[in-house]
Amino acid sequence: MRRQIVIMLLGLMTTLSLSAFAIAGSRNTNGHETTRQDFFAYDRRGNLLSTAIGGGMPTAYRWNTESSTLAASLAGGRETASERADSVMTTFYTYEPLVGCTGITRPDGRHTGYDYQGGRLSEITNNRGEPTNSYDYSLYDGNGTNHIRQTTHLDLGQHALITDNYYDGFGAEVNNIQRHHSPSGKDIVTVIGYDAIGRKTEQWLPVPMAGCDGIVTNVGLHTASAQTYSDSHAVMRYQYEPQSGGELTTTIPAGENYYNHPATVQKLCSDPSKAELCCRRFILSGDYKVKAEKNYEAGELDVVLSTDADGRRQWTFIDWRGQKVLDRRDTGSGMADTYYIYDPVGNLRMVLPPAASAVLAAGNGTYDARTDLTLKRYAYVYRYDERLNCVEKRMPGCEPIRYAYDRTGTKVFSQDGNQRQRGVWSFALLDRFGREAVTGECQNPDSVALAKKWVHVDTPDFAARESTLGGSGYRSNVNLGNVRLLTANYYDDYTFISALWPDHNLPLPTTSGLRGLQTGSINAVGNTMDYNTTQVTMMKGA
């Protein structure tokens, strides 16, 4: 089906006919496409009817023609008469005009209902119409308070957890009271205090109290808190810069022992003339090389100096993009620096722990992570492909782990150093709906075809099990050599039980309400998937 677009420009009418068009995507610094989302069709009101990301599974939408609210989303595309009923996962939605969503029905048939009073959510119900959560709102009630009561129903209304949140006239939460939550049946009360411009200045530790009716102040809480904790300072305190909008500078932890030992935060800038504020600049050269250059200039980096309650200091250096480039800690006998090195698009490429940064920051040369002994022993190294997927990760002292992705950006294969010596790769294949279906090891995956395909497995077909992956019933749309299956997961029904073990005498659970749910899994015992000794787990539906 082709779409026609009519464009009016300076009184001239032009008609474009498009079968599919992408209006969302991004490219890296070399101009290669990194992500793509195709939008295939719209209705006459401009509502999106179908879309797909990276050529993967399409998602279709149905809309209420009167209000243009979403009526259903169909993962897997449009369901037609020629398609099987299980070709899509459909979620239905209902709405009340000018109020909101009143119901969601998931693919397994379970329904969640939402009721409103005065335009505010009042109750959430489960598939049987029983309330699971309810909300009561009181605006300036008899006690002169504003509060919301949330009730979480545990079983058919017999038991419930009740929480009251009280608010001041500006909408700031001042009390959180959990009704009858303590072992003795008392309320558990948390009190929060603010300054004149609405910044939180204190938060008391939870205290069990009896007979709480209305707002509890810190004055009323003080005695109960001291008795509960045997401590006169069971409260967190916060201090800010004096001006309006000033940032947090001091946090005083709860407890008498910490009262005179606050945790503080200071905002500074880089300064190459001061050892504590000096930061070395590292520049990447290719995928593996890094060059130590001159220090950052004064004021080029933001620095946050944090001092904890024990007096331990930490400096965090942040660049103009908001990325941390250096974490410096005072060990008492010196400084321990951890550098973070990024590429021009902001991907983390190297992490230099103290053992590595002490060597590289003292030099002026170019270091190659493939050959430099210091980097091989201590550094973390990451490499990315043209679509900005991480294709290689190397931990300190280890061989690199390599990854391969399909067209949608889903990681399909991985290989560590030990597997490289054996000539095998780990794989994890998803089904059409993005659920993990099978994992295992294989040889010589087709990496060229991988980058051009949306890799997935089809619905299990047990007619010719010997030709499926490890006899699991799953077939992949990419070639795998010498497959060794480790796990297989099954969804939506229990047909796999009878297909794999025709003579079983297992009492199968109900077959209703399973759509979209995992129903079982099998795991290899030892190095092979022997269906006579494999481990089986079955999940129960509704």
N, C-alpha and C positions, 0 to 999 in steps of 0.2 A: 504494500500500500504506500502510495506516494503522497507527500504533503505539499500543499500549495500555500505560499506565503505572499500576501499582497502588501507591497510597500508603496506608500504615498510620499513622494519627495518633490517639492516645488511644483505641485500640480500634476506631475507625471505618475502614472500608475504602472508598476512593474510587478509581474508575477513570477515567483521562484517556485520550482517544483523540486522537492528534496525527498529522498527516501529515508535518510537518517542524517542527523547533524549533531556535532559535538559542540556544546557551548560552555563546557567546563573542562579545564585541563591546566597543566603546568609544564614548564620545560626547564631543564637545567642550564647552567651557564654556557654549555656548548650547543644549545638549541635542540637537544634531544627531548622527545616527549617523555615525561616521567609519569604522569597520571592522565587518565582520560575518562570522561563520562559521556555517554551518548544518550540523547533524549530523542525518542523515536516518534512520538505522536502526542497531540493535544486535542482536547475537545473544543467545541465552539466557544466555551467560556474561558479558555486558556488554561484549563486544568491539565496537568501532566498525566498521560495515559500509560506510558511505558518508558523505562530507562534501564541502562546497564552500565556497569563500571568495568573498564578495561576489557570489554568483550566477554565478560563473564555472564553469570546467571542474570537474566532480565527480571525486572520487577514491574508488574502492571498494577494500575490503580483504577478503582471504580468510584464514581462521585455521585453524591445526591444531586439530582438535577435541579431541585428547588433552591437549595441553600449553598451549593458548591462545597459541602463538607464531605470529607472522605468517608466512603461507605465500605470499602474493602481494599486490602492490599494483597496481591497475589505473587508470592515469591516463586519464581520459575516461569513467569510470563503469563500470557493470556490463556485461559482454559477454553478450548473449543470442543466441538462435538467429536472431532477426529482424534483428540488426545485422551489419554487415560485419565481417570479421575484423580490419580495420585501424582499427576505431573506437576501440580502446583501445591503450595501451602497457602491457604487463604485465611486471612484474619479479617473479621467483620467489625465495623464500628457503627454505633448509633449516637445521635446527638439530639440535644434539645436546643432549639434556636435561642440565641442570646444568653445561653447558660453554659453549655459545655458538653463534653463527652458523657453519655449516660450508660454506655456498655461497650465491652470489648469481648469478642468471642474468638478464641484462639483456634488453630487448626485441629487440636485434639477435641474440640467441642466444649471445652470449659469456658464458662462465661463469668465475667467480672462486671458487676453493676455499680453505678455511681448515682447517688441521689443527692439532690440539692434543696436547700431552703433559703429563700431570699438571695439566690444567686451564689450561695456558698456551699461547698461540699459538706454534706451532713452524714452520709453513710456509704460504706463500701460493702457490697454483698458478694458471696461466692456463688459457685455454680448451682447450689441448691437454694439460693435466695436467702441464705442465712447471713446475718451481719458479721463481718470480720473486723471492721473499724467503724467507729462513729465519732462525730465531732459536734460539740455544743459550744455556741458562741455567746458570751455575755459582755455587753457593752455598758459600762458604768452601772453595774448591778447594785443591789441593796447595800453592799459594803463600799460602794464607790470605786470599784475596781473593774478593769477590763481583763478577761481571761478566756482561754480556749481550753475546753476539756476534751482530751482524746482518750477514747476507750478502745482497747484492743481485746476482742472477744477470743477466748481460748477454746471454749467448747460449748456450743449450743446455748450460750448466754448464761451458763452456770458459773463460770469463772471468767474474770476479766482483769486486765491491767489498766489502771486509770491514772492519767497524768494531767495535771493542771498547769498551764503556763500562764503566768500573770504578766501584764504589760503596763507600763506607765502611760501617761497622756501623750507621749511622743512615739509610742509603738515599740519601745525598747523592752526586752524581756528582763524582768526584775526578780522573778521567782520561777523555779521549776519544782513542783511538788508531785512526787510519785506516791499515790495514795496506798497506804497499807502494804508497802513493799518490804519493810524490814521484817526480820524473823519474829519479832514480837508484835507485829501488826501495826506499828507506828508508820507515820508518813516519813518519807525521806525528802528533805528540803535542801534546795540549793538557792542561795541568795547572790544576786549580782548587783553591783553598785556602779554608778556612772558619775562623771563630773558634770559641770554646768553646760558643757557643749556636747554631751552625749557620748563621750569616750569611756570605755569600760575601765574602771579604776580598781575594782576588787571582785573576786569571786570566791565565796566561801566553799570549803569542802562540804560534801553532803552530810547532813545531820539528821538522825531520826528524831521526830518530834510527834507529840500527840495533840489532837484537837486543833489542827491548823485550819482556820477559816478566814480566808482573805489573804492579803499580802503579809508576808513575814519580813520584818526589817532586820538589818544587821544588829540592831540593838537587842531585839528579841531573840536573835539567834546566838548571841555571844556566849551566854551562860550555858546553853545546851551544847554548843560546840566545844567549850572548854571541858565540860564533863565527858563528852564522847571521846575526845582525842587526848585528854589530859595535857592540853597545850593551849595557850592563850592566843596563838597566832595561826590558827588553822584556816588561813585565807591567803589566796594569791593576790598580790597587789601589783599595779601597773602605773608607771609614771611616764609622762610625755614631755616633749618640747613645749615651752610655755605658750607659743603662739597658736592661734586657731589653725587646726589642720596639722599640728606638729606631730612628728612620728614618735613611736614608742622608743624610749631610751633605757628604761629600767624595769626589770621584772623581779619581784621579791618572792621567792618560792614560799610555800606554806610551811610553817613550823618555826618554833622559837629559835632553833639552831641556825636558821637561815635568815632571820629577821635583819641582822646586821651584815649579811653577806649577799647582797643583791646580784642578779645577773644583769649586765649592762650592755648596751649597743651604742656604738659611735659611728658616725658617717664621716669618712675621710676621703682623701684622694691619693693616687700614686705619687711618689716623690723619689726619684733616683738618688737624691742626696741623703736619704735616710734608709738605713738597712732594713728596717721593719716594713717600709712602704715601697721598697724597690722591687720591680718585677721584670724579669727577662722576657724578651719577645722571641717567639719561635715561629718560623715560617715553613710551611710545607713546600716540598719540591717533588712533584709526582705523587705516587701512591705510598712510597716507603721512606722517602728521605725527608729529614727535617734539619733546618739550619738555625743555629743560635745567633741572633742578631743583637743589636743594642737594646738597652732597657727602654721600657715605655717612658714617655715624657711625663713631666709633672702635670698632674690633673687629667691625664689621658684616660685613666681608669678610675672607676668608683671603688672605694674600699670600705668594707664593713668590718669594724673591729668588735668582736663579741667576747665578753669576759663572763665566764660562768660563776656560780656561787663559790667555787673553790679557787677562784682567781686564775684559772687557766684561760689563756688568750688564743683567739683564732682570728686571722685576717682573711677575708674573702675578697678577691679582686674580680671585678665585673667590667666587661667591655661595653661598648656602645650598643651592642645588640642584646644586652642583658645576659650574656653567657659568662659563666665562671671560667676564668683563665688561670687562676692560681688559688690554692687553698694552703695557707701558711699557719702552722701551729707551733706554739711555744712549748717545747718539751721540758723546759727547766734547765737543760744543758745545751740548748741551741734551738735552731729552727728546723722544722720538717716541712718541706715544700712538696706539693703535688700540683703539677702543671697539667692543664687541659688544652689540647691543640685541635683547632677546627679547620675545615676547608672553607673556601669562599662562600659556600651556600649554607654554612652553619652546621654541617655534619661533624660529629666528634670523630677525630681520626687517630689521636694518640692520647694516652694518659701516662704521665711520667711520675711514678711514685717517688718518695724521697730518695731512695737509693739510686734511681736513674737521674732525677733532676739535679742532684748534687754534682754529678759528673758533667752532664750536658750544659748546665747553667754556668759552669766554671770555664767552659771552652768557647771557641769562636768558629768552629768548623761546621761541616755538614755531616750528618750521621745517617747511615742507611740501616733501617730496621732489619734488613735481611742478612746483614753481615756484621753489624756492630755488636760486640759481645754484651755491652751494658744494656742496650735496647732488647736484645734477645732474652736476657735473663730477667729483666725487671719491668719492661714496658708493656702496656696494653696497646694493640694496634688494630685499627679497623679500616677496611677498604670497601668502597661502594661501586656499583655499576652505574651506567648512564641514566638509569631510572631511579637512582638514589636508594636502591636496596643494598643492605649490608651483605656483601658476598664473601667477606673473609673477616675473621676475628681471631686474634692471637692473644692468648693469656701469657703472663710471665713464665718463662721457662718451658713453654709448651709449643708443639707444632700447631700451625693455624687450623682453625675450623672453617671450612668453606661451605657456602650455601648457594642454592640455585632456586630461581623463582619462575613461575609461569607468567603468562601475559597479564593476569589480573594483579600481580604483585604478591601472590600467595607463596610462601616458602614451601617447596616440595621436597627438596633433597638437601642433605647435609653430610659432611664427611670430616672426621677428625684425623689426626695423624696416624693412629693405629689402623683405622679403616683404609687410609691411603696405602699403607703397606700391604694390606690384604686385597686391595683393588675393589672395594665395595663402597656403596653409599647407603645412608639411611634414607628412607622415604616415609612420608606421611601424606596420604591421599584423602581428599575430602569428597563427599558426595555433592550432588547438584545444589544442595541447600546449605553448603558450608560446614557440614558436620563431619568430624573425623571418622573415616570409615575403616581404613586399614593402615598399619604401620609395619615396617620390616626393613630388610636390607636387600639390595640388588646390585648388579654389575652393569657398567657402561650405560647409564641413562642417556637418552637422546637430548642433550642440552640445547642443541640448535632448534629442534622442534619445540622444546619446552618453552622458549621465550616467545613463540608465536601462538601458543595454544592456551586455552583455559583448561587446565588439567583437572580432571575429576573422574570419579567412578560412576558407573551406571547403577540403577536399581538392581539388587542381587537377583541373579538368574541361575538357578541350580540345575537347569536342564543338562548342561554339559560341564559339570564341576571341574573336571580334569583340566579344562582350558582356562579356568579362572585363576585369580591370584591366590596361590597356595590352596586351592580347593575351597575358597571362602564363598564363592558365588559372585564376587565382585570382579568387574573387568574395567581396566583403565584405558583411556584414550591416548596414552603415551607408552612407548615400548619400554619394558623393563627386562633386564637379563638376569637369569638365575635368581629368581625371587625366593627369599626366605622370609616367610610371613611371621610376624611376632604377635600382632593383635588384630582383631576384626570386631567392629562394633555394628550392631543392627538396630534398626529403627522402624517404627510405625506398626509392626505386627510381629507375630511369633512363627512365621513360616520357616525361618531358618532352623528351628528346632527339629521339625519333622524332616526337613531336607538333609540335614547333617546326620541325624540319628533317627532313621525311619522306625526303628524298633523301640524307641524310648517309651517309658511309662511315667513321664513327668507330669504332674498336675499343672497344666498351663493356667496362668491367671486369665482374667476376663480379657476379651479381645476388643472391648469398646474403649473409646477415649484414648487411643494410642497415637493418633496422627501427630507427627512432629516430636514424639518422645522416643528416647532410647529404650529399647526393649531387652537388650542383652549384649554381651560381649564374650569373646573367647580369647584366651591368652595361651601362647605357646609354653609348653613345659620343656625346659632344656633348649636345645638349638633348633628343634623342628616343631611344626604344627601337626602333631599326631592327634587326630580327632578321637582316638580311643583313650588318650590320657590328658587331653587338654582341660584347662580350667574354664568353666562356664559360669557366667553371672546373668541372671534374668532380672529385669526390672518390671515392677507391677504397674499396670495402668490404672485408670479410674475405676 
